[in-house]
Amino acid sequence: MSINIGDKAPDFTLATDGGGSLTLSKLKGKPVVLYFYPKDDTSGCTAEACGFRDSLPDYGATGATVIGVSKDSVASHDKFKKKYELPFALASDSAGEVVEKYGVWVEKSMYGRKYMGIDRSTFLIDKDGVVRGVWHKVKVGGHVAEVLKAARAL
């Protein structure tokens, strides 16, 4: 399954850091930046999370809520969030249902070995729950600014 621009964003409820939970449809009325990343506290994922952290005031000016999603546990998210002072929700998709819904659970290859993992991807969802931007195979450098530009245009 893949999600394209113009599609209704699939709803979900996931556990978040700090013992909370988040339901996408409850955020209706404000834009959402939903980014999927492979693993807490790895170099690329840390750089991406810190990029969103550092740009959060700019995202706030657009009214957008930033949410990070990986298959890591809530406990892992708690440590990651505290270590890097991340001021946005990290949601745990430990069952893998949301990464499947969004089409970001893909076959990957490293050193000739094939395995399943999360394709670093971002979805920009408008206030009505419609996907307005999709980025797959994200390269971290410049990505946060590119998504911000799209969020400002909503």
Chimera marker file (.cmm) of the C-alpha trace (Angstrom):
<marker_set name="trace">
<marker id="1" x="0.000" y="0.000" z="0.000" r="1" g="1" b="0" radius="0.5"/>
<marker id="2" x="1.185" y="3.505" z="-0.664" r="1" g="1" b="0" radius="0.5"/>
<marker id="3" x="-0.210" y="6.880" z="0.287" r="1" g="1" b="0" radius="0.5"/>
<marker id="4" x="-0.253" y="9.603" z="-2.346" r="1" g="1" b="0" radius="0.5"/>
<marker id="5" x="-0.906" y="13.340" z="-2.416" r="1" g="1" b="0" radius="0.5"/>
<marker id="6" x="-4.663" y="13.904" z="-2.270" r="1" g="1" b="0" radius="0.5"/>
<marker id="7" x="-5.358" y="10.713" z="-0.287" r="1" g="1" b="0" radius="0.5"/>
<marker id="8" x="-7.080" y="10.830" z="3.082" r="1" g="1" b="0" radius="0.5"/>
<marker id="9" x="-4.410" y="10.137" z="5.708" r="1" g="1" b="0" radius="0.5"/>
<marker id="10" x="-5.051" y="6.764" z="7.369" r="1" g="1" b="0" radius="0.5"/>
<marker id="11" x="-6.120" y="7.266" z="10.981" r="1" g="1" b="0" radius="0.5"/>
<marker id="12" x="-4.310" y="5.575" z="13.854" r="1" g="1" b="0" radius="0.5"/>
<marker id="13" x="-3.893" y="5.616" z="17.601" r="1" g="1" b="0" radius="0.5"/>
<marker id="14" x="-0.429" y="4.891" z="18.992" r="1" g="1" b="0" radius="0.5"/>
<marker id="15" x="1.260" y="4.957" z="22.376" r="1" g="1" b="0" radius="0.5"/>
<marker id="16" x="3.663" y="7.871" z="22.772" r="1" g="1" b="0" radius="0.5"/>
<marker id="17" x="6.590" y="8.832" z="24.938" r="1" g="1" b="0" radius="0.5"/>
<marker id="18" x="5.698" y="9.823" z="28.471" r="1" g="1" b="0" radius="0.5"/>
<marker id="19" x="2.958" y="7.181" z="28.712" r="1" g="1" b="0" radius="0.5"/>
<marker id="20" x="0.549" y="9.058" z="26.461" r="1" g="1" b="0" radius="0.5"/>
<marker id="21" x="-1.289" y="8.168" z="23.288" r="1" g="1" b="0" radius="0.5"/>
<marker id="22" x="-1.997" y="9.995" z="20.074" r="1" g="1" b="0" radius="0.5"/>
<marker id="23" x="-4.872" y="9.655" z="17.604" r="1" g="1" b="0" radius="0.5"/>
<marker id="24" x="-4.292" y="11.311" z="14.245" r="1" g="1" b="0" radius="0.5"/>
<marker id="25" x="-7.963" y="12.177" z="13.639" r="1" g="1" b="0" radius="0.5"/>
<marker id="26" x="-8.054" y="14.125" z="16.926" r="1" g="1" b="0" radius="0.5"/>
<marker id="27" x="-5.560" y="16.555" z="15.373" r="1" g="1" b="0" radius="0.5"/>
<marker id="28" x="-8.028" y="17.526" z="12.639" r="1" g="1" b="0" radius="0.5"/>
<marker id="29" x="-8.128" y="21.301" z="12.257" r="1" g="1" b="0" radius="0.5"/>
<marker id="30" x="-4.355" y="21.692" z="12.210" r="1" g="1" b="0" radius="0.5"/>
<marker id="31" x="-1.683" y="20.515" z="9.788" r="1" g="1" b="0" radius="0.5"/>
<marker id="32" x="0.461" y="17.534" z="10.783" r="1" g="1" b="0" radius="0.5"/>
<marker id="33" x="4.009" y="16.632" z="9.816" r="1" g="1" b="0" radius="0.5"/>
<marker id="34" x="4.151" y="12.861" z="10.250" r="1" g="1" b="0" radius="0.5"/>
<marker id="35" x="7.652" y="11.519" z="9.841" r="1" g="1" b="0" radius="0.5"/>
<marker id="36" x="8.670" y="7.870" z="9.962" r="1" g="1" b="0" radius="0.5"/>
<marker id="37" x="12.229" y="6.989" z="10.921" r="1" g="1" b="0" radius="0.5"/>
<marker id="38" x="14.071" y="3.675" z="11.326" r="1" g="1" b="0" radius="0.5"/>
<marker id="39" x="15.560" y="3.746" z="14.846" r="1" g="1" b="0" radius="0.5"/>
<marker id="40" x="15.963" y="5.922" z="17.924" r="1" g="1" b="0" radius="0.5"/>
<marker id="41" x="19.438" y="7.284" z="18.680" r="1" g="1" b="0" radius="0.5"/>
<marker id="42" x="21.108" y="6.352" z="15.377" r="1" g="1" b="0" radius="0.5"/>
<marker id="43" x="23.037" y="8.983" z="13.444" r="1" g="1" b="0" radius="0.5"/>
<marker id="44" x="20.559" y="9.759" z="10.639" r="1" g="1" b="0" radius="0.5"/>
<marker id="45" x="17.506" y="9.524" z="12.878" r="1" g="1" b="0" radius="0.5"/>
<marker id="46" x="19.099" y="11.746" z="15.501" r="1" g="1" b="0" radius="0.5"/>
<marker id="47" x="20.062" y="14.341" z="12.873" r="1" g="1" b="0" radius="0.5"/>
<marker id="48" x="16.510" y="14.334" z="11.490" r="1" g="1" b="0" radius="0.5"/>
<marker id="49" x="14.872" y="14.580" z="14.932" r="1" g="1" b="0" radius="0.5"/>
<marker id="50" x="17.202" y="17.400" z="15.983" r="1" g="1" b="0" radius="0.5"/>
<marker id="51" x="16.459" y="19.190" z="12.696" r="1" g="1" b="0" radius="0.5"/>
<marker id="52" x="12.748" y="19.125" z="13.456" r="1" g="1" b="0" radius="0.5"/>
<marker id="53" x="13.505" y="20.159" z="17.060" r="1" g="1" b="0" radius="0.5"/>
<marker id="54" x="15.579" y="23.143" z="15.963" r="1" g="1" b="0" radius="0.5"/>
<marker id="55" x="12.943" y="24.241" z="13.431" r="1" g="1" b="0" radius="0.5"/>
<marker id="56" x="9.953" y="23.698" z="15.712" r="1" g="1" b="0" radius="0.5"/>
<marker id="57" x="9.340" y="27.440" z="16.272" r="1" g="1" b="0" radius="0.5"/>
<marker id="58" x="9.059" y="27.847" z="12.480" r="1" g="1" b="0" radius="0.5"/>
<marker id="59" x="6.711" y="24.861" z="12.256" r="1" g="1" b="0" radius="0.5"/>
<marker id="60" x="4.704" y="26.305" z="15.142" r="1" g="1" b="0" radius="0.5"/>
<marker id="61" x="4.179" y="29.470" z="13.092" r="1" g="1" b="0" radius="0.5"/>
<marker id="62" x="2.441" y="27.301" z="10.447" r="1" g="1" b="0" radius="0.5"/>
<marker id="63" x="0.215" y="25.724" z="13.103" r="1" g="1" b="0" radius="0.5"/>
<marker id="64" x="1.658" y="22.304" z="12.263" r="1" g="1" b="0" radius="0.5"/>
<marker id="65" x="2.095" y="19.494" z="14.781" r="1" g="1" b="0" radius="0.5"/>
<marker id="66" x="5.242" y="17.379" z="14.296" r="1" g="1" b="0" radius="0.5"/>
<marker id="67" x="5.055" y="13.657" z="15.132" r="1" g="1" b="0" radius="0.5"/>
<marker id="68" x="7.859" y="11.115" z="14.811" r="1" g="1" b="0" radius="0.5"/>
<marker id="69" x="6.995" y="7.412" z="14.386" r="1" g="1" b="0" radius="0.5"/>
<marker id="70" x="9.197" y="4.339" z="14.576" r="1" g="1" b="0" radius="0.5"/>
<marker id="71" x="8.814" y="0.743" z="15.732" r="1" g="1" b="0" radius="0.5"/>
<marker id="72" x="10.900" y="1.462" z="18.843" r="1" g="1" b="0" radius="0.5"/>
<marker id="73" x="9.291" y="0.976" z="22.246" r="1" g="1" b="0" radius="0.5"/>
<marker id="74" x="7.855" y="3.814" z="24.307" r="1" g="1" b="0" radius="0.5"/>
<marker id="75" x="10.753" y="3.327" z="26.762" r="1" g="1" b="0" radius="0.5"/>
<marker id="76" x="13.247" y="3.799" z="23.915" r="1" g="1" b="0" radius="0.5"/>
<marker id="77" x="11.378" y="6.919" z="22.788" r="1" g="1" b="0" radius="0.5"/>
<marker id="78" x="11.467" y="8.296" z="26.348" r="1" g="1" b="0" radius="0.5"/>
<marker id="79" x="15.287" y="7.963" z="26.456" r="1" g="1" b="0" radius="0.5"/>
<marker id="80" x="15.744" y="9.374" z="22.942" r="1" g="1" b="0" radius="0.5"/>
<marker id="81" x="13.439" y="12.324" z="23.617" r="1" g="1" b="0" radius="0.5"/>
<marker id="82" x="15.131" y="13.166" z="26.921" r="1" g="1" b="0" radius="0.5"/>
<marker id="83" x="18.675" y="12.816" z="25.541" r="1" g="1" b="0" radius="0.5"/>
<marker id="84" x="18.039" y="15.255" z="22.685" r="1" g="1" b="0" radius="0.5"/>
<marker id="85" x="15.339" y="17.422" z="24.338" r="1" g="1" b="0" radius="0.5"/>
<marker id="86" x="12.825" y="16.693" z="21.588" r="1" g="1" b="0" radius="0.5"/>
<marker id="87" x="9.720" y="18.872" z="22.097" r="1" g="1" b="0" radius="0.5"/>
<marker id="88" x="7.299" y="16.831" z="19.967" r="1" g="1" b="0" radius="0.5"/>
<marker id="89" x="5.585" y="13.451" z="20.278" r="1" g="1" b="0" radius="0.5"/>
<marker id="90" x="7.349" y="10.220" z="19.387" r="1" g="1" b="0" radius="0.5"/>
<marker id="91" x="4.853" y="7.453" z="18.685" r="1" g="1" b="0" radius="0.5"/>
<marker id="92" x="5.611" y="3.753" z="19.022" r="1" g="1" b="0" radius="0.5"/>
<marker id="93" x="4.339" y="1.518" z="16.229" r="1" g="1" b="0" radius="0.5"/>
<marker id="94" x="5.753" y="-1.650" z="17.772" r="1" g="1" b="0" radius="0.5"/>
<marker id="95" x="3.118" y="-3.830" z="16.043" r="1" g="1" b="0" radius="0.5"/>
<marker id="96" x="3.994" y="-2.309" z="12.669" r="1" g="1" b="0" radius="0.5"/>
<marker id="97" x="0.400" y="-1.567" z="11.686" r="1" g="1" b="0" radius="0.5"/>
<marker id="98" x="0.884" y="2.134" z="10.912" r="1" g="1" b="0" radius="0.5"/>
<marker id="99" x="4.117" y="1.692" z="8.938" r="1" g="1" b="0" radius="0.5"/>
<marker id="100" x="2.188" y="-0.851" z="6.822" r="1" g="1" b="0" radius="0.5"/>
<marker id="101" x="-0.794" y="1.522" z="6.354" r="1" g="1" b="0" radius="0.5"/>
<marker id="102" x="1.511" y="4.273" z="5.133" r="1" g="1" b="0" radius="0.5"/>
<marker id="103" x="3.557" y="1.972" z="2.901" r="1" g="1" b="0" radius="0.5"/>
<marker id="104" x="6.864" y="2.697" z="4.614" r="1" g="1" b="0" radius="0.5"/>
<marker id="105" x="7.636" y="-0.874" z="5.775" r="1" g="1" b="0" radius="0.5"/>
<marker id="106" x="9.853" y="-1.977" z="2.887" r="1" g="1" b="0" radius="0.5"/>
<marker id="107" x="12.554" y="-4.397" z="1.888" r="1" g="1" b="0" radius="0.5"/>
<marker id="108" x="15.967" y="-2.831" z="2.353" r="1" g="1" b="0" radius="0.5"/>
<marker id="109" x="19.463" y="-3.999" z="1.543" r="1" g="1" b="0" radius="0.5"/>
<marker id="110" x="22.737" y="-3.420" z="3.372" r="1" g="1" b="0" radius="0.5"/>
<marker id="111" x="26.018" y="-5.091" z="2.488" r="1" g="1" b="0" radius="0.5"/>
<marker id="112" x="24.114" y="-7.497" z="0.244" r="1" g="1" b="0" radius="0.5"/>
<marker id="113" x="21.781" y="-8.596" z="3.042" r="1" g="1" b="0" radius="0.5"/>
<marker id="114" x="18.058" y="-8.043" z="2.516" r="1" g="1" b="0" radius="0.5"/>
<marker id="115" x="15.804" y="-7.207" z="5.460" r="1" g="1" b="0" radius="0.5"/>
<marker id="116" x="12.569" y="-5.382" z="6.249" r="1" g="1" b="0" radius="0.5"/>
<marker id="117" x="12.759" y="-1.891" z="7.688" r="1" g="1" b="0" radius="0.5"/>
<marker id="118" x="11.243" y="1.582" z="7.728" r="1" g="1" b="0" radius="0.5"/>
<marker id="119" x="11.771" y="3.750" z="4.659" r="1" g="1" b="0" radius="0.5"/>
<marker id="120" x="12.598" y="7.183" z="6.105" r="1" g="1" b="0" radius="0.5"/>
<marker id="121" x="9.499" y="9.057" z="4.937" r="1" g="1" b="0" radius="0.5"/>
<marker id="122" x="7.495" y="12.173" z="5.745" r="1" g="1" b="0" radius="0.5"/>
<marker id="123" x="3.842" y="12.987" z="5.121" r="1" g="1" b="0" radius="0.5"/>
<marker id="124" x="2.417" y="16.497" z="5.290" r="1" g="1" b="0" radius="0.5"/>
<marker id="125" x="-1.263" y="16.306" z="6.204" r="1" g="1" b="0" radius="0.5"/>
<marker id="126" x="-3.531" y="19.340" z="5.960" r="1" g="1" b="0" radius="0.5"/>
<marker id="127" x="-6.089" y="20.477" z="8.551" r="1" g="1" b="0" radius="0.5"/>
<marker id="128" x="-8.771" y="18.346" z="6.868" r="1" g="1" b="0" radius="0.5"/>
<marker id="129" x="-6.736" y="15.131" z="7.091" r="1" g="1" b="0" radius="0.5"/>
<marker id="130" x="-5.697" y="15.095" z="3.420" r="1" g="1" b="0" radius="0.5"/>
<marker id="131" x="-2.105" y="14.276" z="2.448" r="1" g="1" b="0" radius="0.5"/>
<marker id="132" x="-0.529" y="17.326" z="0.766" r="1" g="1" b="0" radius="0.5"/>
<marker id="133" x="3.118" y="16.257" z="0.674" r="1" g="1" b="0" radius="0.5"/>
<marker id="134" x="4.947" y="12.908" z="0.514" r="1" g="1" b="0" radius="0.5"/>
<marker id="135" x="8.686" y="12.342" z="0.781" r="1" g="1" b="0" radius="0.5"/>
<marker id="136" x="10.169" y="8.813" z="0.559" r="1" g="1" b="0" radius="0.5"/>
<marker id="137" x="13.796" y="7.695" z="0.882" r="1" g="1" b="0" radius="0.5"/>
<marker id="138" x="14.497" y="10.947" z="2.702" r="1" g="1" b="0" radius="0.5"/>
<marker id="139" x="18.038" y="12.280" z="2.757" r="1" g="1" b="0" radius="0.5"/>
<marker id="140" x="18.281" y="14.162" z="6.051" r="1" g="1" b="0" radius="0.5"/>
<marker id="141" x="20.236" y="17.196" z="4.811" r="1" g="1" b="0" radius="0.5"/>
<marker id="142" x="17.796" y="19.940" z="3.776" r="1" g="1" b="0" radius="0.5"/>
<marker id="143" x="14.718" y="17.783" z="4.366" r="1" g="1" b="0" radius="0.5"/>
<marker id="144" x="13.352" y="19.669" z="7.381" r="1" g="1" b="0" radius="0.5"/>
<marker id="145" x="13.539" y="22.967" z="5.474" r="1" g="1" b="0" radius="0.5"/>
<marker id="146" x="11.846" y="21.421" z="2.413" r="1" g="1" b="0" radius="0.5"/>
<marker id="147" x="8.928" y="20.138" z="4.501" r="1" g="1" b="0" radius="0.5"/>
<marker id="148" x="8.678" y="23.514" z="6.271" r="1" g="1" b="0" radius="0.5"/>
<marker id="149" x="8.410" y="25.292" z="2.919" r="1" g="1" b="0" radius="0.5"/>
<marker id="150" x="5.529" y="22.966" z="1.960" r="1" g="1" b="0" radius="0.5"/>
<marker id="151" x="3.835" y="23.470" z="5.355" r="1" g="1" b="0" radius="0.5"/>
<marker id="152" x="3.985" y="27.245" z="4.911" r="1" g="1" b="0" radius="0.5"/>
<marker id="153" x="2.194" y="26.872" z="1.570" r="1" g="1" b="0" radius="0.5"/>
<marker id="154" x="-0.821" y="25.075" z="3.109" r="1" g="1" b="0" radius="0.5"/>
<link id1="1" id2="2" r="1" g="1" b="0" radius="0.2"/>
<link id1="2" id2="3" r="1" g="1" b="0" radius="0.2"/>
<link id1="3" id2="4" r="1" g="1" b="0" radius="0.2"/>
<link id1="4" id2="5" r="1" g="1" b="0" radius="0.2"/>
<link id1="5" id2="6" r="1" g="1" b="0" radius="0.2"/>
<link id1="6" id2="7" r="1" g="1" b="0" radius="0.2"/>
<link id1="7" id2="8" r="1" g="1" b="0" radius="0.2"/>
<link id1="8" id2="9" r="1" g="1" b="0" radius="0.2"/>
<link id1="9" id2="10" r="1" g="1" b="0" radius="0.2"/>
<link id1="10" id2="11" r="1" g="1" b="0" radius="0.2"/>
<link id1="11" id2="12" r="1" g="1" b="0" radius="0.2"/>
<link id1="12" id2="13" r="1" g="1" b="0" radius="0.2"/>
<link id1="13" id2="14" r="1" g="1" b="0" radius="0.2"/>
<link id1="14" id2="15" r="1" g="1" b="0" radius="0.2"/>
<link id1="15" id2="16" r="1" g="1" b="0" radius="0.2"/>
<link id1="16" id2="17" r="1" g="1" b="0" radius="0.2"/>
<link id1="17" id2="18" r="1" g="1" b="0" radius="0.2"/>
<link id1="18" id2="19" r="1" g="1" b="0" radius="0.2"/>
<link id1="19" id2="20" r="1" g="1" b="0" radius="0.2"/>
<link id1="20" id2="21" r="1" g="1" b="0" radius="0.2"/>
<link id1="21" id2="22" r="1" g="1" b="0" radius="0.2"/>
<link id1="22" id2="23" r="1" g="1" b="0" radius="0.2"/>
<link id1="23" id2="24" r="1" g="1" b="0" radius="0.2"/>
<link id1="24" id2="25" r="1" g="1" b="0" radius="0.2"/>
<link id1="25" id2="26" r="1" g="1" b="0" radius="0.2"/>
<link id1="26" id2="27" r="1" g="1" b="0" radius="0.2"/>
<link id1="27" id2="28" r="1" g="1" b="0" radius="0.2"/>
<link id1="28" id2="29" r="1" g="1" b="0" radius="0.2"/>
<link id1="29" id2="30" r="1" g="1" b="0" radius="0.2"/>
<link id1="30" id2="31" r="1" g="1" b="0" radius="0.2"/>
<link id1="31" id2="32" r="1" g="1" b="0" radius="0.2"/>
<link id1="32" id2="33" r="1" g="1" b="0" radius="0.2"/>
<link id1="33" id2="34" r="1" g="1" b="0" radius="0.2"/>
<link id1="34" id2="35" r="1" g="1" b="0" radius="0.2"/>
<link id1="35" id2="36" r="1" g="1" b="0" radius="0.2"/>
<link id1="36" id2="37" r="1" g="1" b="0" radius="0.2"/>
<link id1="37" id2="38" r="1" g="1" b="0" radius="0.2"/>
<link id1="38" id2="39" r="1" g="1" b="0" radius="0.2"/>
<link id1="39" id2="40" r="1" g="1" b="0" radius="0.2"/>
<link id1="40" id2="41" r="1" g="1" b="0" radius="0.2"/>
<link id1="41" id2="42" r="1" g="1" b="0" radius="0.2"/>
<link id1="42" id2="43" r="1" g="1" b="0" radius="0.2"/>
<link id1="43" id2="44" r="1" g="1" b="0" radius="0.2"/>
<link id1="44" id2="45" r="1" g="1" b="0" radius="0.2"/>
<link id1="45" id2="46" r="1" g="1" b="0" radius="0.2"/>
<link id1="46" id2="47" r="1" g="1" b="0" radius="0.2"/>
<link id1="47" id2="48" r="1" g="1" b="0" radius="0.2"/>
<link id1="48" id2="49" r="1" g="1" b="0" radius="0.2"/>
<link id1="49" id2="50" r="1" g="1" b="0" radius="0.2"/>
<link id1="50" id2="51" r="1" g="1" b="0" radius="0.2"/>
<link id1="51" id2="52" r="1" g="1" b="0" radius="0.2"/>
<link id1="52" id2="53" r="1" g="1" b="0" radius="0.2"/>
<link id1="53" id2="54" r="1" g="1" b="0" radius="0.2"/>
<link id1="54" id2="55" r="1" g="1" b="0" radius="0.2"/>
<link id1="55" id2="56" r="1" g="1" b="0" radius="0.2"/>
<link id1="56" id2="57" r="1" g="1" b="0" radius="0.2"/>
<link id1="57" id2="58" r="1" g="1" b="0" radius="0.2"/>
<link id1="58" id2="59" r="1" g="1" b="0" radius="0.2"/>
<link id1="59" id2="60" r="1" g="1" b="0" radius="0.2"/>
<link id1="60" id2="61" r="1" g="1" b="0" radius="0.2"/>
<link id1="61" id2="62" r="1" g="1" b="0" radius="0.2"/>
<link id1="62" id2="63" r="1" g="1" b="0" radius="0.2"/>
<link id1="63" id2="64" r="1" g="1" b="0" radius="0.2"/>
<link id1="64" id2="65" r="1" g="1" b="0" radius="0.2"/>
<link id1="65" id2="66" r="1" g="1" b="0" radius="0.2"/>
<link id1="66" id2="67" r="1" g="1" b="0" radius="0.2"/>
<link id1="67" id2="68" r="1" g="1" b="0" radius="0.2"/>
<link id1="68" id2="69" r="1" g="1" b="0" radius="0.2"/>
<link id1="69" id2="70" r="1" g="1" b="0" radius="0.2"/>
<link id1="70" id2="71" r="1" g="1" b="0" radius="0.2"/>
<link id1="71" id2="72" r="1" g="1" b="0" radius="0.2"/>
<link id1="72" id2="73" r="1" g="1" b="0" radius="0.2"/>
<link id1="73" id2="74" r="1" g="1" b="0" radius="0.2"/>
<link id1="74" id2="75" r="1" g="1" b="0" radius="0.2"/>
<link id1="75" id2="76" r="1" g="1" b="0" radius="0.2"/>
<link id1="76" id2="77" r="1" g="1" b="0" radius="0.2"/>
<link id1="77" id2="78" r="1" g="1" b="0" radius="0.2"/>
<link id1="78" id2="79" r="1" g="1" b="0" radius="0.2"/>
<link id1="79" id2="80" r="1" g="1" b="0" radius="0.2"/>
<link id1="80" id2="81" r="1" g="1" b="0" radius="0.2"/>
<link id1="81" id2="82" r="1" g="1" b="0" radius="0.2"/>
<link id1="82" id2="83" r="1" g="1" b="0" radius="0.2"/>
<link id1="83" id2="84" r="1" g="1" b="0" radius="0.2"/>
<link id1="84" id2="85" r="1" g="1" b="0" radius="0.2"/>
<link id1="85" id2="86" r="1" g="1" b="0" radius="0.2"/>
<link id1="86" id2="87" r="1" g="1" b="0" radius="0.2"/>
<link id1="87" id2="88" r="1" g="1" b="0" radius="0.2"/>
<link id1="88" id2="89" r="1" g="1" b="0" radius="0.2"/>
<link id1="89" id2="90" r="1" g="1" b="0" radius="0.2"/>
<link id1="90" id2="91" r="1" g="1" b="0" radius="0.2"/>
<link id1="91" id2="92" r="1" g="1" b="0" radius="0.2"/>
<link id1="92" id2="93" r="1" g="1" b="0" radius="0.2"/>
<link id1="93" id2="94" r="1" g="1" b="0" radius="0.2"/>
<link id1="94" id2="95" r="1" g="1" b="0" radius="0.2"/>
<link id1="95" id2="96" r="1" g="1" b="0" radius="0.2"/>
<link id1="96" id2="97" r="1" g="1" b="0" radius="0.2"/>
<link id1="97" id2="98" r="1" g="1" b="0" radius="0.2"/>
<link id1="98" id2="99" r="1" g="1" b="0" radius="0.2"/>
<link id1="99" id2="100" r="1" g="1" b="0" radius="0.2"/>
<link id1="100" id2="101" r="1" g="1" b="0" radius="0.2"/>
<link id1="101" id2="102" r="1" g="1" b="0" radius="0.2"/>
<link id1="102" id2="103" r="1" g="1" b="0" radius="0.2"/>
<link id1="103" id2="104" r="1" g="1" b="0" radius="0.2"/>
<link id1="104" id2="105" r="1" g="1" b="0" radius="0.2"/>
<link id1="105" id2="106" r="1" g="1" b="0" radius="0.2"/>
<link id1="106" id2="107" r="1" g="1" b="0" radius="0.2"/>
<link id1="107" id2="108" r="1" g="1" b="0" radius="0.2"/>
<link id1="108" id2="109" r="1" g="1" b="0" radius="0.2"/>
<link id1="109" id2="110" r="1" g="1" b="0" radius="0.2"/>
<link id1="110" id2="111" r="1" g="1" b="0" radius="0.2"/>
<link id1="111" id2="112" r="1" g="1" b="0" radius="0.2"/>
<link id1="112" id2="113" r="1" g="1" b="0" radius="0.2"/>
<link id1="113" id2="114" r="1" g="1" b="0" radius="0.2"/>
<link id1="114" id2="115" r="1" g="1" b="0" radius="0.2"/>
<link id1="115" id2="116" r="1" g="1" b="0" radius="0.2"/>
<link id1="116" id2="117" r="1" g="1" b="0" radius="0.2"/>
<link id1="117" id2="118" r="1" g="1" b="0" radius="0.2"/>
<link id1="118" id2="119" r="1" g="1" b="0" radius="0.2"/>
<link id1="119" id2="120" r="1" g="1" b="0" radius="0.2"/>
<link id1="120" id2="121" r="1" g="1" b="0" radius="0.2"/>
<link id1="121" id2="122" r="1" g="1" b="0" radius="0.2"/>
<link id1="122" id2="123" r="1" g="1" b="0" radius="0.2"/>
<link id1="123" id2="124" r="1" g="1" b="0" radius="0.2"/>
<link id1="124" id2="125" r="1" g="1" b="0" radius="0.2"/>
<link id1="125" id2="126" r="1" g="1" b="0" radius="0.2"/>
<link id1="126" id2="127" r="1" g="1" b="0" radius="0.2"/>
<link id1="127" id2="128" r="1" g="1" b="0" radius="0.2"/>
<link id1="128" id2="129" r="1" g="1" b="0" radius="0.2"/>
<link id1="129" id2="130" r="1" g="1" b="0" radius="0.2"/>
<link id1="130" id2="131" r="1" g="1" b="0" radius="0.2"/>
<link id1="131" id2="132" r="1" g="1" b="0" radius="0.2"/>
<link id1="132" id2="133" r="1" g="1" b="0" radius="0.2"/>
<link id1="133" id2="134" r="1" g="1" b="0" radius="0.2"/>
<link id1="134" id2="135" r="1" g="1" b="0" radius="0.2"/>
<link id1="135" id2="136" r="1" g="1" b="0" radius="0.2"/>
<link id1="136" id2="137" r="1" g="1" b="0" radius="0.2"/>
<link id1="137" id2="138" r="1" g="1" b="0" radius="0.2"/>
<link id1="138" id2="139" r="1" g="1" b="0" radius="0.2"/>
<link id1="139" id2="140" r="1" g="1" b="0" radius="0.2"/>
<link id1="140" id2="141" r="1" g="1" b="0" radius="0.2"/>
<link id1="141" id2="142" r="1" g="1" b="0" radius="0.2"/>
<link id1="142" id2="143" r="1" g="1" b="0" radius="0.2"/>
<link id1="143" id2="144" r="1" g="1" b="0" radius="0.2"/>
<link id1="144" id2="145" r="1" g="1" b="0" radius="0.2"/>
<link id1="145" id2="146" r="1" g="1" b="0" radius="0.2"/>
<link id1="146" id2="147" r="1" g="1" b="0" radius="0.2"/>
<link id1="147" id2="148" r="1" g="1" b="0" radius="0.2"/>
<link id1="148" id2="149" r="1" g="1" b="0" radius="0.2"/>
<link id1="149" id2="150" r="1" g="1" b="0" radius="0.2"/>
<link id1="150" id2="151" r="1" g="1" b="0" radius="0.2"/>
<link id1="151" id2="152" r="1" g="1" b="0" radius="0.2"/>
<link id1="152" id2="153" r="1" g="1" b="0" radius="0.2"/>
<link id1="153" id2="154" r="1" g="1" b="0" radius="0.2"/>
</marker_set>
